[in-house]
């Protein structure tokens, strides 16, 4: 039987529900897995009815969600009761009724619901009901409005040393120990999911990799010692190299993974190369979790024009990696 993939529908007031509904009807997704949408059933069907042509042409044909049908849901905190079904997609109903904000944008209701969906998806994986998690976009601001204080949810492979930190804080957080620890994690997770020892390279922080200390000492005092320490452990790692050329070298096949030092250093390179089809993957979890490479796009919500390609790729990657987790 095809693996079940828990697909969270993201912030209910962004494009998450739309891209999730479109993605789980994609032929490539249906051929690879049984997608299980995590969200409010009534809200999702309202979104489906509002899209041009509906979803798959007929939203009414979606599986009924009840205690006696293909899939059934439970509220957060209840016992998880999900049985295997023969085909997809299906909806794991959270029976949540988030109140829409007065205007498009982040809200406490949207943040609370999107976090609830992620928690339930993780619970389904931990119980064995699903094989992996793929997440539609949520809003960090909405999560904060809901008093949820998480910094992240979270072929050119790029790992991030720091994620959602301001640039000043990301630089202050640099240390030989943190860089070495992340290199060890990237090495082990690459072996786990992709096989083989990765050829890794570390981005420099400063222009021209510091130019021998003329443009900054972080390369000399922090990054190079960390690379040398990781090499002594047997890891295949080089650098630090100037970021403006390193990503090109990696894309050409010289390296398997680039370790970037802060958010935009990584994401600008990835999105410039594969915007709309890039996939985020969280390392170090006991299960597979992938996600889209874009945000909630509140201004596009309800228009039926959101591109679901990134979520399709995230689901397909989750399927490929689930058996290796």
N, C-alpha and C positions, 0 to 999 in steps of 0.2 A: 504494500500500500504506500502511496506517495506520502512524504512527510507533511505534517501539519505545521504551518508557519504562522505564528501570532503576529498580526499586523496591526499596530496601534494606529488610530486615526488622527492623532495629533490634537492640536488646539481646535475645538469644534467650530470656532469662528474664523479660522484661517482657511487655507486651501487644503489642509490635511484630509478632511473627509472626501473632498472631490478627487484628489490624486489617489487616495486609498481605494475608493470605489472603482476608479478607472483601472488602477494597476492590478487589482485582484481579478479583473475580467480579461486581462491581457492573455492571449493564447499561449505565450511562452511561459507565463506564470502558472496557468492552469495545467500545462503539460508537465511542469516540474514539481508541483506541490498542491496541497489543499490549503488555501489561504483562509485564515480565521480572523476576521475583522474584530478589533476590540473597540467598542464604542457604544453610544446610545442608539438602539435600533431605530426608533422613530425619527431621530434627527438624521441618521444616515439615509433612511428611505425618503425623507423630505428633500435632502440634497440630491438624491438620485432622481427623483421626479422633476427637480428643477433643472437638470442638465439637458442640453440639446439631445433629443433622442433617447433620453433616459440612460440607464446603464444596461448594456447588452440589448438595447432596444425595448426592454420590457421590465421595469422595476418590480412589477407585481410577481414576476417569476422568481424573485429572490427567495431563498429558503425561509420558511416560517421558523421563528425562534420560540420554542416553548419547551415545557418539561417532557414532551413526548416526541419531538421531531429531531431533525438531523443534528442540531447542536443546541445547547442551552447554556445560559449564562447564570452567574450569581453575582450579587453585589460584593464589592470589596470587603473582605473579612469573612465572608461566608465560606463554607466548604466548596471546593472546586469540583464541579460535576460536568465534565465534558467528555462525551464519548466520540470515538472515531466515526467519521462519516465517509461515504464512498466517493464523493465528488465535492467540488467547491464552486464558488466560495460560500462561506457561512458567516454568520454574525454571532459573536459572543456578547450578548446584551448586558451592558452595565446598568441599564435602567436608570440612567442619570439624565436629569433635565436641567442643563446649565442655562442660566438666564442670559440672553444676548446682551452685549453692551449697547448703549444708545447710539454709538457710531463705530465704524470699523476700527479695530485696534485691540491691544492686549487688555485682558480683564481678569479679575480674580476668579470668576466662574470658569473661564476658559483654561486658566492655569491649573485650577484644582482638578478639572475633568481630565486634562491631558496627562497629569501626573498619575491620576487614578488608573488610566488606561495602561500606562507603562508598568505600574505595580502589578496589575492583573496579568499582563503579558508575561512578566517575569515569574509570577506564581504558576502560570500554566506550564512554562518550561520546566520549572523546578519539580512540578508534579508529574512530568512525563507526558502531559496532554499535548504539548507542542514541542517541536524539535529546535526551534530558534525564534528569535524576535527580530522584526524589521519595523522601524518606527517612522511614521510621518512627522512633519515638522511641528515643533512646539515652540513657545516663546519664553525665553528666560525672564523677560520683564513680567509676563503674565504669571509665571511661577512665583516670582517675588511678591506680586500683588496677593497671591494666595498663601503667602508666608511659607513657601517652600524654598529653602536656601541651598539649592544644588547648583554648582557651577556648570554642569553639563549633563547631558542626557546619558554620552558620548561614551596599458596599465603602467601608472606611475604611483608607486607606493610611498607615502609620506607619513611619518610618525611625528607627533608633536610632543615636545618636552613640556610645554605649558599650553593650556588651552584658553580658557576665558579669564585671562588676566590682562589688565591694562599694561601697555608696553613698559612703563616705568617699573611696575611690579614684576613683570616677567624677567626683566634684566636683573632686578635685585634678587630674584629667586635662583639665579644661575649659581651652580656649585659643581665642583668635580664629582662629588658623590651623586648628585641628582642626575647628571648626564650619564655617568657610568651605570647607575641603576636602570635608567630608561633604555640604554643600549642592551643591557642584559634581558630586559623584558621583551624588547622588540625581537631579539635573537630567538628567545624561547617560543614566542607566539608565532613567529614566522615558521619555525620548524614544525610547530603543532598544526598549523593550518595549511601551509603551502609546501612543506617538506624541504629538507636541505638547509644548510647553513647560509644565511643571507650575506651578501656583500653589502655592508652598510657604509654610509658616508654622513658626516656631520656638517651642518651648515655653520658658517662663521656668523658672528654677530655684526661685525664692523665691515665697512667697505674694504675690499682687497684683503680680507682676512686679517685686518689690523695693520697690514704693511709693516711687519716687524715691530709693532708697538707704536708706530706713528699715529695711527687712527684709533687706538684703543688697546688695552692690555688683556681683554677677556680671552682672546684666543690663546695667548701665551700662558696666562695664569690659571685658566679654568678649563677651556675646551681641550687643548692639546694634552694636558696631564690626564684628563678623563679618557681620551681616546687611547693613550698609551697604556693606562691601567686596564681598559677593556681588552686591548690587544694581548696583554700579558695573560689574560684569562682564556685566551684562545679564540676570541671573537674576531671575525674578519671585518675590521672597521678602519676607516681612513678619514683624514681631515684634521682640523676644520678647513673647508674650502669656501671660497666666495659664493654666496647664495645666487648671485646673478648668472653664474655659469653652471653651478652644480646640478640644478634641476634638468638642464639640457643634457648634461652628461648621463644622468640617471635615465632619462627618457630614451636615450640612445642605447641603453643596455649595459652601461659601465658598472652600475650599482643596482641592487635589488630594492633597497630601501634608503630613503633620505630621512635623517632626523633633523627636523626644523626646530627652532628655539622658541618661537611664539606664533600665535594664531595666524596673522596675515602672511607671515613668511611662508607658511605652508599652503594656505588656502588660495592665495593669489595664483601660485604656480599650478595648483591642481585645477582650479576653475578656468584658468586661461587655456588649459589643454583639453578639458573634458567637461565644460559646463553643461549641466542638464543630464549627465550620465555618470557623474562621480558618485562614489559611495563612501560614507563614513563607517568605520568599524571600531568598536571599543575593545581595547586589549586588556588582558588580565582578568576577564570574567570567566566563571565556570560554564558559561554557555555562549552561544553565538548571538551577538547583537549588531545589526547593521542599521544604517539610517540614510536618509536623503542628504544631499549636499546643499540644500537651500532652506530658506526660512518659511514663515507662516504666510507671507504675502497677503496680509489682510485686505489690501486694495483690490486683489483679484478674486477674493472669496465670493462665491455665488454667481460668477460670470460664466463658468463653464469653459474657461480658456486656459486653465492651469495645466502645465506639462507634467505628466506623471512618469516620464522616462526614468528619472533618478530612483523613484520608489520601485519600479520594475527591476532595475539593476540591483537595488538593495535586497529585494526578495530573492532574486536568483542567486546572488552571492551567498545569502543566508542558507539557501538550500544546498549549495555546493559545499559549504564549510560545515554544515550541521553534523555530517557523518564523521568528521575529523575531530570534533570538539572533545 
